[in-house]
Amino acid sequence: MVYYVNVHETTGIILLLYITTFLTYNLVMANILLHLKNIDYPKCTQDALKYLMSCFSSHEGAAIPGLGQGSGNYAAEVCQEYILFRSRTGVQKTLNAVHELQLLEMLCTCFKEAPTKTKYQIFNLIFGGRGDNHTHSLFIKLVSMALSVSCSPVLDCAAIWMQERGADSTPVLALTKRLVDDYCLLFPDPSQVLVKLPSTSPLFVCNFITSVTTAFTFFDGNSVPPCVLLEHVTDWINQDCTLCCESVRQISIHNTYSSPIPGLTGWCIRGPVVAHKLTKSNHPGFSQSKLSKGLSVLSRLHLGLLQSLEFCENNHMSQYLLSITDLFNIVNSLVFLYKMSGLSEDEPCVHVALERVAQVIQVAVVNGCLRVDPVKFQGFRSLIQTSLPPNRLLQMVVSHIAGDRRGESSMDVS
């Protein structure tokens, strides 16, 4: 009987302590709003960010069943009023250029100083929702600054943000095009910021490449990637063959992933045909020397792509890097270019493209990066046989994979 009473007394004391802590904590949070209201910018934002760091670092799981999530409401209110500068009534305050620069610097510092889990929570609080134009504009400027100052935490958060929304989504494409404008089009020479980017945030590079190949499809003169961008991507891939599977390797952590392999494959395959078409049409902005340089860079990119597929042999997630559907779409776009350009069957650029298709398929299958569904592969094979000129290497590879070697010399794809 005594033991029974002690248990309930102890439970009551613990519950009382929890309630006291919770009420004290909410009182402190109510006081923070009053404190921030009485100080000027930028001090108010500095204190707001420090408050958010302490809020997420020290009080995770502090809510008591039945008493609600008051702390989260206060954190959101602090974020809206003193970081995004949106009042409770929805009125948006506009910062001048100097104050906005200060805000970006404070955000970078906050993400650098915050513990790993805390920085993701703060990031999601500020930018994780679909947001409005002002919030998205601030986010793009923050990522651009993070590139210039090599702020890994911001870039890592942005990389996950890109994965969650998809490389072809409007917000991600807007970010990608802005970064290309800032670091590839404003300066004619290669940017040292982009040169060292893989060592700053390899996950961001992986997702950025995926988005870049979506924004610049290399399908015609209007979708050719800027030369400087093409060179940077090629250098990244050749210097580190692990970049292409950086996102896939973390799928168990983030539950989403992106693969730059299909987009890069499209560049390498369509590139020679598009370059030939632009040469014949004397497209403005594409001189012969510029196109020749681009073809040389594409050759290096293709080599780096094959090396990346070889590296992925030891990665159990490599099957997600490339699919038959990806290859079907790429070859289908090549068929369109071939027919619309009026190229002859023996045009060298066409056979360069077809041989690259064969090489990618061969290396991908051998290294487990391409799962062959018999039904889908038959449709892929039919597209090649009926819509493109015959190419011996491609025929050999496709026949070998299909298990049909009639009329073909035996080949070893290992």
Buried (B, 14 or more C-beta within 10 A) or exposed (E): EEEEEEEEEEEEEEEEEBEEEBEEBBEBBEEBBEBBEEBEBBEBBBBBBBBBBEBBBEBEEEBEEEEEEBBEEBBBBBBBBBBBBBEEEEEEEEBEEEBBEBBBBBBBEBBBEBEEEBBBBBBBBBBBEEBEEBBBBBBBBBBBBBBEEBBBBBBBBBBBBBBBBBBEBEBBBBBBBBBBEBBBEEEEEBBEBBEEBBEBBBBBBBBBBBBBBBBBBBBBEEEBBBBBBBBBBBBBBBEBBBBBBBBBBBBEEEEBBBBBBBBBBBBBBBBBBBBBBBBEEEBEEBEEEBBEBBBEBBBBBBBBBBBBBBBBEEBEBBBBBBBBEBBBEBBEBBBEBBEEBEBEEEBEBBBBBBBBBBBBBBBBBBBBBBBBEEEBBEEBBEBBEEBBBEBEBBBBBBBBBBEEEEEBEEEEEE
